[in-house]
Amino acid sequence: MSFPSVLLRFAGKLPLPLLHALGSALGWAIYGISPTYRRNLRANLQQAGYTDARTRREAIGAAGKMLTELPALWFRPHAEVAAMVRSVHGMEQAFAARDERKPLLFLTPHMGCFEVTAQYAALHMPITVLYRPPKMGWLDPLMREGRNRPNVRLVPADVSGVRAIFKALRDGEAVGFLPDQVPGEGEGDWAEFFGRPAYTMTLAARLAEREGVRCFLAFGCRLPRGRGYELRVRPFPEKLEGESATRRLNRALEDLVRECPGQYLWSYNRYKVPRGARPA
């Protein structure tokens, strides 16, 4: 067993309040060390209209917590992780759709603890989750091990994974993935996100429009002092007249972010131009 694996497994045994305290310190350390990180975070917050210091401070700490909570979510027993969800709001419609054997699409942006949403859902239904391998190769097997829970099927973000997503929907099952990742060339369209064009994933946008699919946005809101998470599930909004599928998706994400702006990953370069893609 490699040293990083041993270290992550040990960290997974630490209490969640301690992991979140360490994460907050890590977030501030990265913010202080990296000018690029600091510039992206501040610029994205300003673009969205969040210029107050309180939201910025919360976002800095939340970005670190997103990292340090991972060992607990990956290497603790499934039931123990699900028990970290202290309350659930808005899941009733999703359960009703499940009981009717309707295909379910859960979109979980880089907000709060998105890792816990699939694990909670897997206690109640099979779910196929689309993921991208991390850039650090040594982390990939650990991530797959940690996310490979009962009722969770991990599929890569490639042609085979997309096929698995469509099959799960045809079978009346649930699927989930991150809708605010910047896609590759030819996999997105330009649509406004907080007033600025962002290259937006067409797969998520079009699946949400697919006939019969019940689409929901979900995220795990972190509770203060590491007490756990509050799972919030919101129905996908109706399409406005003349609105594109990708703009509808971004509008839904904007509404979700406004519920808890300090827990969105503002340091993510949401407005970058993928290699080969034509600028907006």
MIVO-267738 format. One line per field, with one value per residue: residue in three letters; x, y, z of N, C-alpha, C in turn. Coordinates in pm, whole numbers, plus 32768, in hexadecimal, padded with zeros to 4 digits. Layout:
N
r [Ala,...]
n_px [X,...]
n_py [Y,...]
n_pz [Z,...]
ca_px [X,...]
ca_py [Y,...]
ca_pz [Z,...]
c_px [X,...]
c_py [Y,...]
c_pz [Z,...]
This chain:
280
r [Met,Ser,Phe,Pro,Ser,Val,Leu,Leu,Arg,Phe,Ala,Gly,Lys,Leu,Pro,Leu,Pro,Leu,Leu,His,Ala,Leu,Gly,Ser,Ala,Leu,Gly,Trp,Ala,Ile,Tyr,Gly,Ile,Ser,Pro,Thr,Tyr,Arg,Arg,Asn,Leu,Arg,Ala,Asn,Leu,Gln,Gln,Ala,Gly,Tyr,Thr,Asp,Ala,Arg,Thr,Arg,Arg,Glu,Ala,Ile,Gly,Ala,Ala,Gly,Lys,Met,Leu,Thr,Glu,Leu,Pro,Ala,Leu,Trp,Phe,Arg,Pro,His,Ala,Glu,Val,Ala,Ala,Met,Val,Arg,Ser,Val,His,Gly,Met,Glu,Gln,Ala,Phe,Ala,Ala,Arg,Asp,Glu,Arg,Lys,Pro,Leu,Leu,Phe,Leu,Thr,Pro,His,Met,Gly,Cys,Phe,Glu,Val,Thr,Ala,Gln,Tyr,Ala,Ala,Leu,His,Met,Pro,Ile,Thr,Val,Leu,Tyr,Arg,Pro,Pro,Lys,Met,Gly,Trp,Leu,Asp,Pro,Leu,Met,Arg,Glu,Gly,Arg,Asn,Arg,Pro,Asn,Val,Arg,Leu,Val,Pro,Ala,Asp,Val,Ser,Gly,Val,Arg,Ala,Ile,Phe,Lys,Ala,Leu,Arg,Asp,Gly,Glu,Ala,Val,Gly,Phe,Leu,Pro,Asp,Gln,Val,Pro,Gly,Glu,Gly,Glu,Gly,Asp,Trp,Ala,Glu,Phe,Phe,Gly,Arg,Pro,Ala,Tyr,Thr,Met,Thr,Leu,Ala,Ala,Arg,Leu,Ala,Glu,Arg,Glu,Gly,Val,Arg,Cys,Phe,Leu,Ala,Phe,Gly,Cys,Arg,Leu,Pro,Arg,Gly,Arg,Gly,Tyr,Glu,Leu,Arg,Val,Arg,Pro,Phe,Pro,Glu,Lys,Leu,Glu,Gly,Glu,Ser,Ala,Thr,Arg,Arg,Leu,Asn,Arg,Ala,Leu,Glu,Asp,Leu,Val,Arg,Glu,Cys,Pro,Gly,Gln,Tyr,Leu,Trp,Ser,Tyr,Asn,Arg,Tyr,Lys,Val,Pro,Arg,Gly,Ala,Arg,Pro,Ala]
n_px [8055,803D,80E0,803F,7F40,7F2F,7F3D,7E51,7D8C,7DB5,7D76,7C68,7BFA,7BF2,7B38,7A1D,79F6,7B03,7B80,7B01,7B58,7C6B,7C59,7BF8,7CD6,7D8B,7D13,7D37,7E4C,7E8F,7E15,7EB0,7FAC,7F9D,7F91,7EFC,7E24,7DAE,7D6B,7CB2,7BE2,7B89,7B42,7A73,79B4,797C,7914,7823,77A3,77DD,7871,78A8,7967,792D,78B2,7987,7A4C,79CF,79C2,7AD1,7B21,7A6C,7AC0,7BA9,7B3F,7AB0,7B72,7BF2,7B28,7B00,7B8F,7AF9,7A02,7A3A,7AB4,7A31,7932,7810,770D,7752,77B3,76CD,7637,769F,7607,7530,7434,7331,72B4,71B9,71BD,70E0,704F,7102,710D,7006,7005,70BC,702A,6F6D,6FFF,7085,7186,729C,7354,745F,74FF,7624,76D0,781B,780C,77E1,77DF,77F3,7831,77AC,76A7,7670,76AD,75ED,7504,752B,74E1,73D7,739A,7413,752A,75D0,7705,77B4,790A,7A43,7B90,7C8C,7D97,7E81,7F11,7F39,7E6B,7D83,7D35,7CFD,7C2E,7B69,7B45,7AE3,79F4,7965,7863,7758,764C,76A9,771F,783D,78A1,7978,79BF,7992,794E,78EC,7892,77C5,7713,76CE,7649,7564,74F0,74B0,73EE,732B,72E2,7252,72DC,73B3,7496,75C6,7693,779A,7733,77B1,78B3,79B4,798C,7A29,7AAA,79A5,78EB,784B,778A,7784,770A,766C,76E9,76AF,76B1,7784,7816,7834,78CF,7803,778B,76EC,767C,760A,754B,74A3,744C,73B1,72D9,7269,715B,7085,714D,7196,721C,7302,73A7,74B3,755B,7644,7628,7712,770E,7736,786D,78BC,77E6,7767,7697,759C,74BB,7450,7359,72E8,71E6,7216,7206,70F3,7103,714C,70B0,7147,723C,737B,73EA,74D8,74ED,740E,7461,753E,74B9,741F,74EE,7557,7484,748C,758B,7566,74DC,759B,769D,77A2,7802,7839,7922,79E0,7ADF,7B05,7B4E,7A6A,7A37,7AEC,7B80,7B66,7C69,7C80,7B7A,7A98,7AAA,79B3]
n_py [7F89,80DA,8209,82FC,8283,8208,82ED,837A,82C5,82C0,83CD,83C2,8358,8420,850E,85B6,86CF,8719,86E1,879D,8888,8879,8882,8984,8A19,89BD,8A1E,8B34,8B3B,8AEB,8BBB,8C8F,8C4C,8C23,8CF7,8CE6,8C3F,8CDF,8DBF,8D55,8CFD,8DEE,8E86,8DEC,8DEC,8EFF,8F1F,8E9C,8F42,8F40,8FEC,900F,8FEA,8F1C,8E44,8E06,8DB3,8CCF,8C31,8C02,8B62,8A8E,8A16,8992,88DF,8838,8793,871B,868A,85AF,84B2,8447,8421,8369,8288,8231,8155,811A,8148,81E5,82CC,8325,8361,8452,850B,85E0,864D,8658,86FF,8729,8637,85A1,85AC,8532,842F,83E4,83E0,8313,823A,8225,81BD,826D,8300,8396,84C0,8544,866B,86E5,87EE,888B,88BE,88EF,87B5,86E7,85DF,8546,8535,8471,838B,838E,837C,827D,81D4,81B9,8181,80F6,8195,822B,82BA,83B7,83F6,84A9,8441,849B,8591,854A,841D,8355,8380,8327,8206,8204,82BE,823F,8159,81C9,823D,816B,80E7,8013,7FF5,80CA,811B,815A,820E,8264,83AE,839B,8312,8210,8234,82F1,8259,819E,8249,8290,8194,8157,821B,81CB,80E1,813E,819D,8255,835E,841C,8543,863E,8773,8863,8853,88B5,8858,878E,87E5,880C,8799,8846,8979,8ADF,8B9E,8C8D,8CB7,8D33,8E2A,8E24,8D8D,8C2F,8AFC,89F4,88BA,87EF,86F3,86CC,879A,874D,8650,8696,8701,862C,855F,84E3,84C8,850E,861C,8695,8780,8768,8785,8764,881B,88A7,888E,896A,8962,885C,87A8,8703,86CA,876E,86FA,877E,8785,87E4,8821,8823,8954,89DB,8A0D,8B47,8C24,8C20,8BDC,8B40,89E8,89CE,8AC8,8ABF,89F5,8A74,8B4A,8AC2,8A5F,8B50,8BA9,8AE4,8B0B,8C05,8BC5,8B79,8C11,8C1D,8B1C,8AC6,8A5E,8B44,8B6D,8ACB,8AC5,8B2B,8BB3,8B7C,8B3F,8A1B,894D,8964,89AE,8AA2,8BF4,8CAE]
n_pz [8000,7FA6,801E,8004,7FFC,80F9,8197,814B,8199,82AC,82E4,82AC,838F,8445,850C,847B,84BB,84F4,83FF,835C,83D6,83A4,8291,8262,82B2,81F2,8108,8128,8129,8021,7F97,7FEC,7F86,7E6F,7D64,7C74,7CB5,7D7A,7CE3,7C28,7CD3,7D4F,7C6E,7BFA,7CC4,7CCB,7BC8,7BE3,7C8E,7D9A,7E75,7F7C,80A7,8157,80C9,8021,80DB,8143,805D,8029,8102,80DC,7FEE,803A,80F7,804F,7FEE,80D2,814B,80AE,80E4,81BD,8145,8081,80FA,81DD,8267,8198,8209,82E1,8268,81E2,82C1,830C,828E,8309,82E4,81EB,80D2,7FEA,7F61,7F33,7E3E,7D91,7DFC,7DC9,7CB0,7C8B,7CF3,7C2E,7B68,7AC2,79FA,7A9C,7AC2,7B63,7BA4,7C1C,7C78,7CA2,7DC9,7F21,7FCA,7EDB,7EBB,7F7C,7F2A,7E61,7EF0,7FB7,7F18,7EAF,7F79,7F54,7E4D,7D12,7C79,7B6C,7B3A,7A9D,7A68,7A67,7A40,7B2F,7B07,7B87,7B7B,7C43,7CF1,7C7D,7C97,7DAA,7DBD,7D22,7DB9,7EA7,7E52,7DF3,7E53,7EDF,7DFA,7D66,7C2F,7B88,7A6D,795C,78D4,77B0,7667,76A0,77A6,7782,76ED,77B1,785F,77C7,77AF,78BB,78E9,7831,78AD,797D,7A5C,7B43,7AF8,7B1D,7B1B,7B0A,7AA0,7A65,7A11,7932,77EB,76E5,7599,74AE,7552,75D3,75F8,75D7,76DE,77AF,78F9,7A23,799F,78EB,77CB,77D1,778B,7766,77D5,76EF,7705,7809,77FF,772A,7775,784E,77CC,7752,76F3,77EA,78AA,79F7,7A8D,7B7F,7C53,7D3A,7E76,7F85,8094,8169,82C6,83E3,849D,8465,8484,83D4,82B6,81F1,8116,7FEB,7EFB,7DC2,7CD3,7B70,7AC0,79FA,7898,7808,771A,75DF,7647,7651,7674,7706,7780,7823,78D3,794F,79C6,7A83,7B23,7B83,7C26,7CEA,7D58,7DCC,7EB0,7F67,7F58,7FBF,7FC2,7EC6,7DC8,7D7C,7D20,7C48,7AF0,7A44,795B,7894,774F,76A3,7616,74BD,749E,741D,7479,7537]
ca_px [8000,8091,80D8,7FC6,7ECA,7F2E,7F1F,7DC4,7D39,7DC0,7D29,7BDA,7BCD,7BEC,7AB0,79FC,7A17,7B92,7B9E,7AD3,7BB1,7CE5,7C39,7BF1,7D60,7DC6,7CDC,7D78,7ED8,7E94,7DF0,7F21,8023,7F8D,7F53,7E99,7DB0,7D72,7D31,7C3A,7B77,7B55,7B03,79F5,7956,7953,78C0,779E,7768,77F9,78E7,78B6,79D7,78FB,78A4,7A0D,7A8D,798F,79E8,7B5D,7B22,7A1E,7B10,7C00,7AEE,7A8B,7BE1,7C14,7ABA,7AFB,7BB1,7A8A,7996,7A66,7AE8,79DC,78C4,77A8,76A3,7788,77B8,7643,7606,76CC,759B,74DB,73AC,731E,7247,7195,71D3,7062,702C,715C,70DF,6F89,702B,70F9,6FBF,6F28,7062,70AE,7217,72C0,73D4,748C,756E,7661,7742,788A,77D0,77D1,7817,77AA,784F,7750,7622,7662,76AE,7568,74A3,7541,7498,734A,7386,748F,754E,7647,7748,781B,797A,7AC0,7C06,7CDB,7E14,7EE7,7EF0,7F37,7DEF,7D11,7D01,7CC5,7BAE,7B08,7B26,7A91,796F,7926,780B,76E5,75E9,76E9,776C,7893,78C1,79D1,7986,79B4,78DC,78B2,7848,7749,76B9,769B,75E8,74E7,74B3,7473,7373,72C8,72B5,7208,7331,73E7,751F,75F1,7718,77B3,770C,77F7,793B,79C7,799D,7A8D,7A80,7936,7890,7807,775C,7798,7691,768D,76E9,76C1,76C7,77FA,780F,7880,78C0,77AA,7776,766C,7643,75B1,74DD,7446,740D,7349,7266,723D,70D2,7075,71B4,717F,729E,730C,7429,74C7,75DE,764A,7650,775E,76DB,77A3,78C2,78CB,7779,7733,7666,750D,74AA,73E9,7335,728F,71BD,724D,71A0,70B7,714C,7113,709C,71BF,72B4,73C2,73F5,754A,74CF,73B1,74B3,758B,745C,73FF,7563,755E,7420,74BD,75FD,7534,74B0,760C,770D,7823,782D,7857,79B1,79F7,7B66,7B05,7B53,79EF,7A2D,7B5C,7B64,7BAB,7CC3,7C3D,7AF4,7A92,7A81,792B]
ca_py [8000,8150,826A,834F,8233,81FC,8371,8399,826C,82F3,8449,83A0,8334,8498,8546,8616,8759,8730,86E6,881D,88F0,886E,88AE,8A15,8A4A,899E,8A7C,8BB4,8B2D,8AED,8C42,8CE8,8C24,8C23,8D70,8CC1,8C10,8D54,8E14,8D14,8CFD,8E75,8EB2,8DA5,8E22,8F84,8F0E,8E72,8FAB,8F2B,903C,901D,8F9C,8EA5,8DD7,8DE2,8D65,8C4C,8BE6,8BD9,8AF0,8A1F,89D1,8936,8874,87DC,8734,86CF,8631,853D,8431,8413,83F9,82F8,8213,8204,8101,8162,8174,8251,8345,8353,8399,84DC,855E,85F5,866C,8653,8757,8728,85B5,8559,859F,84CF,83AB,83C7,83BA,828E,81D8,8218,8188,82D5,831A,8407,8502,859A,86C1,8716,8845,8899,8911,88A1,8730,86A0,8551,8500,8529,83EF,8322,838D,8349,81EE,8189,81B2,815E,80EA,8211,8229,833B,83D7,8439,84BC,841C,8510,85A6,84FD,8392,8303,8397,82EB,818D,8225,82FF,81DB,8104,8213,825A,80EE,80B9,7FC6,803E,8134,80EC,81C3,8200,82D2,8417,8383,82DC,819E,8268,832F,81EB,8168,82AA,8282,8112,8163,8269,8175,807D,8180,81AD,82DB,837F,849A,8574,86CC,87B9,88E2,883F,88E7,87E3,8798,881C,87C8,875F,88B1,89F3,8B57,8BD3,8CE6,8C88,8DAF,8E9D,8E18,8D0F,8BBD,8A85,89A7,882F,87D7,8672,86E3,87F0,8706,85E4,86D4,871C,85AE,853F,847D,84D0,856A,8656,86DC,87B2,873B,879B,8751,8897,888B,88CC,89AA,8919,87D0,8755,86AC,8707,8778,86DC,87D0,8754,8845,87FB,8873,89B9,89D7,8A58,8BC6,8C33,8C46,8BBC,8AC9,897F,89E8,8B3C,8A8E,89B0,8AD5,8B95,8A6A,8A5D,8BD3,8BAB,8A8E,8B4E,8C73,8B92,8B6A,8C39,8C06,8A91,8AA5,8A5B,8BB8,8B6A,8A7D,8B1E,8B0A,8BFF,8B60,8B10,899B,8943,8943,89E8,8B2D,8C4F,8CE3]
ca_pz [8000,7F97,808B,7FF8,8020,818B,81D1,8134,81ED,8335,82ED,82AA,8416,8498,8517,8412,84E3,84E6,8370,8327,840B,8355,820A,8260,82B5,8170,80A8,8139,8101,7F8F,7F6F,8005,7F3B,7DDE,7D2D,7C0F,7D00,7DBC,7C7C,7BF2,7D37,7D61,7BF1,7BE7,7D27,7C9E,7B52,7C11,7CE0,7E28,7E94,800D,80DF,819D,8068,7FF4,8144,814A,7FE5,8038,815D,80A4,7F88,8081,8133,7FE4,7FE1,814A,8172,8053,811F,820D,80EB,8030,8140,824B,8238,814F,8263,8335,8215,81CE,8340,8317,825A,837F,82B9,815A,80A9,7F5D,7F22,7F24,7DB1,7D56,7E27,7D81,7C28,7C95,7D06,7BAE,7B0A,7A66,79FD,7AF1,7AA7,7BD0,7B80,7C97,7C54,7D02,7E32,7F9B,7FC0,7E72,7EC6,7FD4,7EEE,7E1F,7F56,7FF6,7EB7,7E9A,7FDF,7F2F,7DC0,7CC6,7C36,7B17,7B4E,7A3A,7AA9,7A1D,7A8F,7B59,7AC0,7BD0,7B61,7CBB,7D3A,7C38,7CD6,7E2D,7DA7,7CF4,7E2C,7F06,7E1B,7DC8,7EBF,7EB0,7DAC,7D1A,7BBC,7B53,79DF,7935,787F,7725,761C,76E8,7819,7753,76CC,782E,7892,777C,77D1,7940,78DB,77EE,790E,79E8,7AD1,7B5C,7AD1,7B57,7AFD,7B1D,7A25,7A51,79E0,78AA,7794,767C,7519,746F,75B6,761B,75B5,7628,771B,7820,7983,7A6F,7949,7895,7781,7806,7737,77BD,77AC,76AB,772F,787B,77D5,76D3,77C2,78A0,7775,7716,771A,7851,7910,7A67,7AAC,7BFE,7C81,7DC4,7EB4,8016,80D7,81E3,8340,842D,84FC,8441,84BA,836C,823A,81D4,8088,7FAC,7E76,7D83,7C4B,7B03,7A9F,7975,7833,77E1,768A,7596,7695,7625,76DA,775D,77D4,788A,7936,799E,7A1B,7AF5,7B7B,7BC4,7C91,7D55,7D97,7E1E,7F32,7FC3,7F02,7FFC,7FB4,7E3B,7DAC,7D27,7CE8,7BCC,7A7C,79FB,78DE,783C,76C8,7690,75A3,743F,7496,73ED,74E6,752C]
c_px [8059,807E,805E,7F47,7EBF,7F06,7E8B,7D69,7D3F,7D6C,7C93,7BA2,7BBF,7B5D,7A98,7A15,7AAC,7BB9,7B74,7B2A,7C35,7CCE,7C32,7C7D,7DA5,7D95,7D1F,7E0C,7EE6,7E76,7E65,7F98,8015,7F49,7EE7,7E17,7D65,7D2C,7CB0,7BC6,7B37,7B0B,7A7C,798B,7922,78F7,7831,775D,7781,787D,78FE,7922,79A6,78EE,792C,7A55,7A52,79B9,7A78,7B65,7ADB,7A6C,7B70,7BB5,7AC5,7AF6,7BF2,7BA3,7AB7,7B22,7B41,7A1A,79BA,7A80,7A9D,796D,7853,773E,76D3,778E,772B,760A,7639,7664,7533,744A,73A8,72A5,7232,71A5,7151,703C,7084,7133,705E,6FA7,706B,708F,6F70,6F84,7085,7145,7235,734A,73F2,7507,75A5,76DB,77AE,785D,77B8,7818,77C8,77C4,77E5,76C8,760D,765E,7628,7500,74AF,7501,7409,7331,740D,74AC,75D0,7685,77B8,788D,79EF,7B35,7C54,7D5E,7E88,7EC3,7EE4,7EB4,7D79,7CDF,7CC5,7C3C,7B44,7AE2,7AC7,7A03,7922,78D7,779C,7680,7624,773A,77B9,78B2,7915,798A,79BB,793B,789B,7861,77C5,76E3,767C,7633,7561,74A2,746E,73F1,7306,728F,7269,7257,7362,7475,7544,767B,771F,7793,775C,788B,7945,79E1,7A0B,7A53,7A0F,78D1,7842,77D7,7778,7710,76B9,7684,770F,76F2,7740,77F5,786B,7866,787C,7789,76EC,762C,75E0,7536,7475,7403,739C,72CA,7229,71B3,70CF,70DB,718E,7206,7299,739B,7438,7551,75D3,7680,7699,7721,7751,77EB,78C3,785E,7740,76FF,75CD,74FD,7435,73D3,72CE,7266,71F9,71E3,716A,7106,7103,7108,711D,7241,72F6,73CC,7467,7534,746D,73FF,74FE,7531,7435,7473,7572,74FE,744E,7530,75CF,74FF,7521,768D,7796,7857,7840,78EE,79D4,7A83,7B6D,7AFB,7ADF,79EA,7AA0,7B2B,7BAE,7C02,7C74,7BB4,7AFB,7A63,79F2,792C]
c_py [807C,81AF,82C6,8304,8226,827F,8393,8343,8296,8371,842C,837B,83AD,84CD,85AF,86A7,8779,8739,876B,8891,88F0,88A1,8945,8A52,8A31,8A00,8B04,8BAE,8B33,8B7A,8CA2,8CCA,8C3C,8CA2,8D50,8C93,8C86,8DAD,8DD7,8D1A,8D87,8EA5,8E6E,8DD2,8EAA,8F7B,8EEB,8ED8,8F9B,8F71,904A,8FBE,8F1C,8E2E,8DA9,8D8D,8CD9,8BF5,8BB4,8B5F,8A77,89D1,896E,88C3,880C,8771,86DE,8674,85B1,84B8,83F4,83DE,837C,8279,81EE,81AB,8154,819A,81E8,82D4,837D,8392,8426,853D,856B,8615,866E,86A9,874B,86A3,856D,8544,8537,8441,8383,839C,8330,8222,81C0,81E1,81EE,82E6,839B,843C,8561,85E7,8701,876A,8844,88F4,88BC,881C,86E1,8609,8506,84E9,84A1,837F,831B,8352,82B2,8199,816D,8185,8145,816F,81FE,82B3,8349,8421,8446,8492,8498,8519,855B,8469,833C,8310,834C,826A,81A5,8265,8299,817D,814A,822C,81DC,80B1,805E,8021,80B2,80F4,8160,81A9,8278,8333,8407,8345,8267,81CC,82A7,82C4,81AE,81C5,8299,81FD,8118,81B0,8217,810D,80BB,8191,823E,82E8,8405,84C1,860A,8717,8836,88CD,8876,886F,87F9,87D1,87C7,878D,87C9,891F,8A68,8B88,8C27,8C9D,8D00,8E20,8E96,8D92,8CA5,8B45,8A1A,891F,881B,8755,8684,8732,87A3,8690,861C,86EF,869C,8588,84CE,8483,8535,859B,86A6,870D,878C,8766,8786,87CE,8874,88D6,8906,8948,8883,8773,86F6,86FF,870B,8765,872D,87A1,87B3,8815,8858,88D5,89A7,8A31,8ADA,8BD0,8C65,8C23,8B3D,8A65,899C,8A63,8B15,8A47,8A13,8B2A,8B44,8A66,8AE2,8BD9,8B56,8AD0,8BBE,8C45,8B8F,8B91,8C1D,8B79,8A66,8AAE,8ACA,8BB9,8B1A,8ADC,8AFE,8B4A,8BE4,8B2F,8A8C,899B,8917,8980,8A78,8B87,8C85,8D61]
c_pz [8000,800D,807D,8020,80B7,81CB,81C1,818B,8280,8346,82F0,8332,8472,849F,84AC,843E,84D4,8453,8333,835B,83BF,82C7,81FF,8260,822F,8106,80AF,8110,8069,7F5B,7F81,7FAD,7EA6,7DAB,7CC6,7C50,7D3C,7D56,7C43,7C55,7D44,7CE3,7BDC,7C4B,7CF9,7C25,7B79,7C6E,7D75,7E4A,7F2A,8040,8120,813E,8037,805C,814C,80D3,7FEF,8092,8123,803C,7FCA,80C0,80CB,7FD1,805D,817A,811F,8094,8173,81B5,809B,8081,81BF,8214,81FC,81AD,82BB,82E8,8202,824D,8357,82E0,82CA,835B,8221,8137,8012,7F17,7F02,7E91,7D6B,7D7F,7DDF,7CF2,7C26,7CA0,7C87,7B41,7A9E,7A6C,7A48,7ACB,7B1B,7BA2,7BFF,7C75,7CBE,7D75,7EAE,7F8D,7F58,7E79,7F17,7F93,7EAE,7E86,7F9E,7F96,7EA7,7F07,7FB6,7EA0,7D7F,7C7F,7BE9,7B17,7AE8,7A81,7A4A,7A74,7AB6,7B0B,7B03,7BC8,7BDD,7D08,7CFD,7C79,7D5F,7E1F,7D7D,7D66,7E8C,7ED5,7DF6,7E3B,7E87,7E6B,7D5D,7CA9,7B82,7AC0,79B5,78D8,77F1,76E0,7665,7760,77F1,772C,7749,786D,784C,779D,7859,7939,7897,784E,7982,7A68,7ADD,7B27,7B10,7B28,7B14,7A9D,7A07,7A34,7951,784E,772D,75FC,74DD,74CF,7601,75BF,7612,765B,7794,78A4,79D8,7A15,78EE,784C,77BE,77AC,778C,7781,776C,76D8,77A1,7851,7784,771A,7819,784F,773C,774B,7780,78C0,797C,7A9A,7B2E,7C12,7D13,7DF5,7F4A,8058,815A,8259,838F,8489,84E3,8475,8451,82F7,8237,813D,8052,7F1C,7E3B,7CF7,7BE3,7AD4,7A11,7916,7812,7749,7648,75DA,765E,7697,773A,77B5,7843,78F9,798D,79F7,7A96,7B58,7BC5,7C3A,7D08,7DA0,7DF3,7EA6,7F97,7F7B,7F3D,7FED,7F22,7E24,7D4A,7CE9,7C67,7B55,7A1D,7971,787D,77B4,76B4,7614,7525,7430,7467,745F,74CC,74D8]
